[in-house]
Amino acid sequence: MQIAPQPSFIRQPAGARDRPALVLNADYRPLSYMPLSLWPWQEAVKAAFLDRVVVISEYDEVVRSPSMEIRIPSVVVLKDYVRPARHAAFTRFNLFLRDEFACQYCGSRGEMTFDHVLPRARGGRTTWDNVVAACGPCNLHKGSKTLRQAGMRLRKPPQEPSPGELQNIGRKFPPNHLHDSWMDFLYWDAELDA
């Protein structure tokens, strides 16, 4: 016995899954730049329906339920301000972001790992001020040696970034797709006044 699939109340138009909404805090700034604060279209429609956001811009596409038709939001602003974190979470992604996705020994980009400046075998801890992004060859070359023993130098000393510093670094790395309706709220392409 086969069970027939249940019909959904909101049908997804072709390409709707490619219509995320940029989410701005109540101060009209993105909640985050890296990764860019985006919601799937379903979350944006739900938040608008529940009156949790103000819709600033919409896509041309619509979604329909049996009783209504809604244009898909492309930019939404939260009605309640979300206070930014006081401390940046110590995660692999944030570490790579702090180091701008570059090896802190040779400057190369691409596949990254992380390295303990003072090796764990010598008492080094896994903290913001002792861990850096490193490429595989540099990490392998350094091994469990100190910088002096390995004959290596750091490009900059590691330190704990603030959430604001991570946001500013994240602006240097725009995602592959930026919808035109988002550009007034993002600052990757903004020209600076002299």
Disulfide bonds with the S-S distance in Angstrom:
none
